[in-house]
Amino acid sequence: MTLTPLDWLSVAVYVIVTIGITLYFRKRASSSTTEFFLSGRNMKWYVVGTSMVATTFAADTPLAVTELVAQNGIAGNWLWWNMLFGAMLTVFFFARLWRRSGVLTDVEFVELRYHGAPAAWLRGIKAVFFGFLMNGIILGWVTLAMETVISVLFPGLTLFGQSEFSFLGLEFSAALAVVGIVIIFVALYSLTSGLLGVAFTDVFQFTIAMGGTIVLAIYALDIPEIGGLSGLMEKLPASTFQFFPTIGSTAEGAGVLALSGAAFFAYIGVQWWSSWYPGAEPGGGGYVAQRMMSAKDEKNSLYATLWFTVAHYAIRPWPWIIVALVSLVLYPDLQNPREGFVLVMKEVLPPGLLGLLFTAFLAAFTSTFAAQLNWGTSYLINDFWARFIRKDASQAYYVKVSRIVTALLAVAAFIITTQLQSIASAWGLVITASAGLGLVLILRWYWWRVNAWSELAATLTPIVLVILVLLGVPVPGIQAAFPENLFTVVAITTVVWLAATFLTRPTDAGKLDAFYQRVRPGGPGWKPVAARNPEVKADSGLLPLVFDWLAGVVLVYSFLFGMGFLLFGRTWAGVGCMGLAAAAAAFIAWDLNRRGFDKVLTDK
């Protein structure tokens, strides 16, 4: 089926509304970099949290989930489900502290926490590495996924009579050229409206994207070839519907995720706290930190992050998983299982709704691309250009340069896309190239002895190790397949950054005191600093936060699996999980209220 005029009407309405939101927020975004990058620090939790969810709902995520399910059944999603542990740490341990810090970007935090030339070097390196290189790879894999959507929806697509293009030595398809046109549109509204416009556009885009995938799942189950959820379960091996992997043995039958004990432990015991990954950074960095710092106050920051975590891990995946399972029935021999999601769209949706789903993918792609552009530009302007190139310029100047850099970053992302072979390889590269950094990102909030050299060593060591492997230098353990290679990379990185910590001088006492007075972190790791600042009322009761964290993990996993059990006919198991989720939510609400949540979590 091809798109009809009714389908294109859906696309047109989406574009018009997006442009309207952009123009509405244009004037406010032009007033200062704080408005452009943080919306004046005045957003409500539901806008902030939904913006986080929309940013992680890119065009690649439904396709990636489809591939995981095709290869390993529902249990294949543990590749990213494991990150919940770190995300819930952010909710209770870091959301308040980020909002309290008052920085513009999480890279600026470096010079709030550390002192001297090492801190300045670290800030500049992180700004370029994460704002340009890592962000470019992320934007590239998102763009690559959108190219897949367009190439499957419009087979044989040509643009100006050509199916392939060559420009400045780059080879790319007509589908990617069309995505390039979409990127121009995204760059224009991102550089025009700033974060506030991006965030409100995210809410609109997330509504379309989530609603569209739910409609698709309903239609996919209703076709005669499937016959509802019961028919779907009859047509696939029972192992496909398992929620947990088979550990340490070869699985029997298709659809079981068979992991070695080492691989599963790497997911559950290492990856979530050790590696930097967009949207799941240990300590809540990246665009999640940007959103938390844009919240109205600490309470809104925590609520936003909690809503994001629940929606991201527990609510959003099931429509994708159902469509992925349907694709296994309809296209069992598909060479590229990632395309199955889009093929189901073409197969089951009537005119009008197909356009809605195409619009949903456009919304998912544009929301993520715009947020990544704004976030990456915030690093390159606030933490590189304004810090090292031109200091003390006017706000109007920095906003102008921000818009130029936004456009250039969009172009760079398109170029990077032409060089990516697959999204999966890019994921592994990002996780491995930051393995071991996560522990420093966590401890810098709770241990005074971590210094700029600690973080610099933890940032550079895994990058060097990855480069050595790419150059063919034999490093024992590093050549192992992902995720088993994380053990070696994390171990080496940890030894290096601990050595750097104790072989270099601590952060200046005055800098530590100023940080402690401003952020008020609690815990025994600040004991020497607390002794010098007895007047500061720091956070207390970190142990109860551990129980809140555990309750949060139980809440999300119980809700996630409870929905799955209910969908697949295991009613009592589903009801039990939902009851456990409700109990966990009640405990969190009771504990936060008991500790004076509304009074403690406000700006002072």
N, C-alpha and C positions, 0 to 999 in steps of 0.2 A: 504494500500500500504506500502511496505517496501522499504528501501533505496536500490537503484541499484548501480552498480559500477560507473555510471556517477555521482550519488549523492555523493558517497564517494570521488570522484575526487575533488569536490568542497571543501569538508572538508580538504583534503590533501593540496590543493593549499593555503587555508587560514592558515593552520598550518605552511607551509613552509615560506610564506611571513612574518608571525609574528616572526618566529625564525630569519629570515634575518634582520628585523628591530632591534630585540633584540641584535644580535651580532654586528650590525653596531654601536650602541650607548654604548656598554659595556665599552670600554676604557674610554670614557668621563665620564661616571657615576662613575667610580672608583676613580676619582681624588679628590673629596671632598664631604662633605655632602650637600653643596650648589648645586653642580651639581646633586647629587643623588636625592635630594628632590625638588629642584627648577629650574633645568636645566640651572643654571648659570644666572637666571633672564634675559633671552634674547629671549623669545619666542614672536612671532607675534600674534596679536589678533585673527586671524582666526584659528590658531592652538590651542590657549588657550581656546577660546570659544567652538570650536568643541569638545575638550577634556572634557569640562564641560558637554556638552550635552550627549556625549557618556557615561560618568560616570553615569548619571541619567537614561540612557536607559539600564536598566538591564533586565535579563530574566523575572523578576517578573512584570515589568511594563505593557507589553501587556496583561498578564494574569490578573493582578489586574483591568485594565480598562475593560476587558471582564466581570469580575465579577460585577463591578459597573454598567455596562450597563445592564447586565442580571437582576440585582436586582431593578434598579431604572431608567432605560433609560439613554439617553445621559446626562440628568441633574445630574445623580449620580456623574459625574466627578467634581462637585463643591467641593468634599472632598479634592481635590488637586488644582483645579483651583483657589481657594481663596488665595493660597500662592503667586500668582502673585504680590499682593500689596507689600509684603515684598521683593520679588526679585527685583522689580523695584526701591525700596528704595536703595538697594545695588548698583544698576547701577549708580545712580546719587549722592548718599550721601557717599558711603563707598568705592567704587572701587579705587578711587584716593588715599584715605587715607591709605588703606591697602598697596598699592604699595609704598607709601611715607614712611611708617613705617620702611621698610627694615628688618623686622623680618623673621625668617625662617619658623615659624609656628604661627598660631593664638593664640596658648597657650603661646608661648614665649612673645606675646604682653602683657600678664599680668604683667611681671616684667619691661616692658617698661613703662607701664601706672601707676603701683602702686609701693609701696616700702615696705621693711622690711619683717619680718617673715610671716605675713599674705599673702603677695604676693607670697612668695616662697611656702607656703602650698597650696595656690590656684592653682599655676602652676602645682605642683605635682599631686594634686587630679584630676584636669581637664585632665592631660595627661593620667592617668590610666583610669579614668571614661570614657572619650570620645574615647581615642585611643584604649582601650582594651574592656571595657564592652559594651558601645554603639556600637562601631564599630563591635564587635563580633556579636551582635544581627542583625545589618544591613547585614553583610556578611552571617549570618545564613539564613535570609529570602530570600536573593538573591539565595543562594544555594538550599533552599527548592523549589523555583520556577523552577530552572533548573532540579531538580529531577522530578518534575511534567511533564516537557517537555519530558524527556527521557522515563519515565514510560508510557506515552500515545503514544509516537511514536513507542516504542518497548514493547508492552504488553507481559507479560510472560517472560521478560528478565531474563536471568541467567548469572552468572559470575563464571567461574570455576565450573559449574554444580550446583550452588546454587542461590536461589532467595532471601534468607535472610541471614544476617550475624550477628554474635555476637562477639564483641571484647572489652575487658576490661569493661564488663558490659553494653556496648552500643549495641542497636539493630538497624539495618538499612538495607534497601533494596539493591538489586543489582543495581538499578538505582542510588541510592545515592553513592554506591561504585564507579560507573562509574564517577559520578560528582567529587568524591574524586580524581580520576586519573587526571581529567581536572584541579582540583585545584593545583595539583603538577606541572603541566605544567605552569599554571598562576604564581605560586609562583616563579618558576625558571626564567621566563622572567622578572618578576617584580623586583626580587632581583638582576638580572643581569644588566638591562638597566637603572634603575632609572626613574625619572619623565619624562625626555625628550623622552626616548624610549617608556614609557607608553603613553605619549601624542601623539606621531606620530602613535603609534599602534592604539590609540583611533580613530584618523582620518580615518584610514583604516577600522577599525571595525565598526565605525558609518556609513560609506558609504555602507558597506555590509548590516548592520542591517536595515537602513532606506530604501535602495533600495529593499531589500527583502520583507519588509512588504508592500511596495507600490505594488509590483508585486503580492503579495498574495491577496491584496484587489481587484485588477483588475480581477484576475482569479476567486475569490469568487463571484463577482457580475455577472460574465459571464456564470455561470452554469445554466442549464434550470430550476432548482428548485427555482432560485432567479429571473432571468430575468432582470438584471440591477438594477439601483437605483430606477426606477419607480416601478418595480416589488417588490423590497424589501419594499418600502413604503406601497404597497398594502397588504403585508402579515403580517404586524405588526400594533398594535394599533397606532393611530396618536400621542397619548401621549408619546410614546417611543421616538419620535423625538423632543420633547420639550428641549430647551436649558436651561430653568430656572425651578427651583423646584416650586411645589405648597406649599405654606407656611401656616402652622397652620390648615390644614384640612386634612381629609382622601381623598386620591386620588381615582378617579374612573377609573378602568381599569388598566391593567398592564403597567408598564413602566413609571410611574410618580413618581418622588422623592417627597414624602410627608414629609415635615419636620415641626416640631413645630417651632414657632417663636424663641424660645430659642436656638434650635439647629442651625438654620440658622444664627442667630446673633453670635453664638459661632464660626462658620466658618468665616463669613465676618468681624466680629467686634473684635474677640479675638485671634483666633488661629494663624493667620499669623504674628502677632507681638509679641506674648507672648511665643511661644514654639520653642525649638530647634528641627530642623528636617533636615536630611542630604540633602544638595543641596538647602535648603530654610531657612537657619538660619537667624534670624533677625540680621542685621549688617553684613551679608555675611561671616560667619565663615566657619569652616570645610574645605573640599577639594575645595570649591569655593574660599575661601581666599587663599589657597595654590596655586591655578591656577592664581589668580590675582597677587600674589606676584612673580610669575614666569614670568610675562609679561615684555616686553622690557622697558616700561615706563608707566606713568599714562594714557596716551592716549590709548595705547594698552590694558591696564587693563580695562578701561571703555568700549571700543569698544567690547572687548571679552565678558564682562558680559552682554552687551546689546544684542549681537548676541545670546548668550546662552539663555537669557530670551525669546526672540522672538521665537527661534527654539523650545525650551522646551515646551512652553505653546500654541503656535499658529500653528506651522507647523507639528510637530511630531504626535499629537494625532489622526488625522482623519483616517489614514489607520487602526489603531488599532480599532477605534470606528466602522468603516464599517465592519471589520471582526467580531467584537463582535455582531453586529446586524445580520449578516448572520448566526452566530452560534445559535442565538435565533430561527431562522426559521428552520435550519437543525436539531437542538437538543433541542426542547422546554422543554423536561422533564429531562434534564441532572442534576444529583444530585449535581455534583460539576461544576458549570458553568465556573469556571476558566479553565477547561480542554477544553472548547469549541474552543478556539483559535487554539490549537494544532490539535484538531480533524478536523477543517476546512482545515488546512494544508494538512493533510493526505487525505482528501476527494477530494480536487480540484486541487492539483498541480501535473503536470506530472513529470516523472523521470528527474532528473537534477535540476529542480526548487525546488523540495522537499528538495534535498540536499542543495540548496542555502539557503532555509529558515532555515533548521537545522543549517547551518553555521552561519546564521544571529543571531540565538539564542545563539550559541556558542560565537559569537563576542560580543553580548550584555552582556552576562554573564562575559566573560573574561575581557572586558574593565572595567566594574564596579568593579569586584573583584580585579583586579590589582591596580586600582586607590585607592580603599579603603585600600588595603594592604600598599601601599606607604604612604598614608596619616596617617594611624594609626601608622605605624612604625616611621614616622617623630615625632609624639608626644612622643612615648615611648623612642626614642633615644635622641632627642634634648631636651625634656622638663622633662624627668625623669632620664634616665641613665647618660647622660652627665652633667646634672644639679646636681644630688644628689648622684650618685653612683661613677662615675669616671670622675673627671674634668681634663681638660688640657691634654687629650690624643691626639694622632696624628689623622689626618683626615683619614688615612688608617685604623686605629683601629676602628673608628666610622663607617666607611663604612662596615667593616667586621662584626661588631656587628649588624648593620642595616640589613644585609642579613640574619643573624641567626634569628633575631627577626621576620623578614618577614615570614620565614618558620614556626616558632612557632605560629605566629598569624594565618596562614592558617590552621594549625592543630586545633587550638582552635576554629576557625570558623566552621570546620567540626563537632566537638564535640557539639557545641551549636546547630547546625542544627538538630541533632538527638533528641534534647529536645524541639524544637519548634512545637507547634500544628498547627499554621496557620500564614500566613503572616499578615492578618488583625489584629490579636491580638498583634503581635509584633509592628505594626504601632501605635496602640493606646497606648501601653506601652511606646514607645519612646516619643510620643508627650506629654503624661500626666506627665512623669517623668522629663520633662523640662519646664512645664507650669509655666510661671511667670519669667523665666530667660531672655526671649527675650528683655524685656524692659531695663534691665541693659545692655545687649550687645549693645543696640542702644545708650543709654544715656551716656555710658562711653566715647564715642567719642565727646559728645557735652555738658557735664556738669562736671565741675571740681570737684564737691563735691562727686561724686561716687568714692568709694574707694574699696580696696581689700575685706573688710568685706561685702560690699554691694553684690559683685559678689559671694563671698563664701556662703553667706546666701541664695541668689537666686538659686545657684547651688544645695545646699544640701536640702533645704526645700521641694521641690516637690518630691525628692527621698525618703525622710523620710515619706512623706504622702503616697506615693505608697506602701512602705514597710508596713506601718500600715494597709492599706487596705488588702494587701496580707496576713497579719497575723490575719486578722479578727477583728481588733480593729475598733469599730464604730466611724467614723468621719463624722458628718453631712455634706451632700452634696458631699462628695468624692465618695461615693458608686454609685452615679448617673451614668447613661450610658454615654459613650463618644458620642458626645463632650460636653454634658451639664455639665459634671464634671469639665470642664475647668474653669467655673466661680468661683467655690469654691477654686480650687487649685491656680489659678492666684491671687485671692483676698488674700488668706492667705500668699502666697509667697511674694506678693507686700508689705503687712504690715510688714512682717518679715525683708525684705531687707531694707525698708525705716527706720525702727527702728534701724537696725544695722548701717546704714549710719550715722544717727544723734547721736547715742550713742557712736560712736567711733571717733577717731581723723581723720582729713582729711589726704589725701596723702601729704607727705613731699613737701614743696614748691619747693625745688630744683628739685625733680623728676618731678613735674608738669611743671616747667619751661623748663626742658630738653625735655619733651614730646611735649610741645607746640612749641618749636623751631624746632623740627624735623618734626612733622606731620602738623603743621600749621592749626589746625581745626578752623573753624569760628563759629559765633553765639554768642548770649548774655550769654550763659552758661560759657564762658571762660573770662568774663569781668575782674575779679580780676587778673587773670594770664596775660591777655593782657596788663593790666595797668603796670605790672612789666616788660613787654617785648615790649616796643613800637617800637623797630626796626624790629620786626617780621611782615612780610606781610602775614597775615592769609587769609584764604578763605573769600570772601565777597559775598554778593548776594545770601544768602541761600533761600530767598523767590522765586527767579526765578527757583531754583532747585526744589521747590515744584511744580511749574507749569510744569517743565520738567517731574517730576514724574507722575503727573496726565496725561500729554500727553502720556507718556509711557504706562500707564495702558490702556488708550483709544486705543492707537495703537495696543496693543496685543489683547485685547478683541475684538476690531472691526475686526481685521484680522482673529481671531479664528472663530467668529460667521459668518463673511462674507464668509469664505470658506465653512462653514456648510450650509449657505443659498444657495450658488451657487450649492453645491453638491445635495441638496434636492429640487432643482427646484424653489426656491424663488429668482428669478433673480434680481428683483429690490431691494429687501432687501439686497441681497449680494453685489450688486454694490454700494448701499448706504454705507454699512459698510466698503467696501474697500476704498471708497472715503474718509470716515472719518479717516481710518487708514493712508492713504496717507497724509492727512492734518496734522495729529498728528506728523507723521514722519518729515514733512517739518518744522513744528514749532520747533521740537527738534533740527534739523540741523541748522535752522536760529538762535535759541537762543544760542546754543553753539558757533557758529561762531561769533555772535555779542559780546560775552563775551571773545573773544580771546582764543578759545578752544585750538588751536595748541600751543599757547604760554604758557597758564596757566597749561595745563596738560602734562608737561614734567618734568623730574627730574631736581632738582636744586642742 
